[in-house]
Amino acid sequence: YGRFEMNLRENEYELILGGETVDSKSFPSFERNDMFLEEMRAFLNCVDTREKEGIDLQDGCGSLRFALAIKESMEKKTLVKC
């Protein structure tokens, strides 16, 4: 049993398994706004070139199923497969 904690203000994460931190990392040079700007650039590029972005609806649905399985796993405190 474990958990993954993210601190979005400090740009760091911590992986905790069995009550013990097994991994952690900090990203001091990360600027949160950069990811939004890059997403906008990618969108505008798709509009200009008519090229499709690498992620389609099926991929998005798979990511949602994965996130919902994580949520259910946390609530039930057991492994949930997706």
PyMOL commands that set and color helices and strands:
alter all, ss='L'
color gray80, all
select helices_A, chain A and resi 32-49+57-76
alter helices_A, ss='H'
color red, helices_A
select strands_A, chain A and resi 2-7+12-17+20-26
alter strands_A, ss='S'
color yellow, strands_A
deselect
rebuild
show_as cartoon
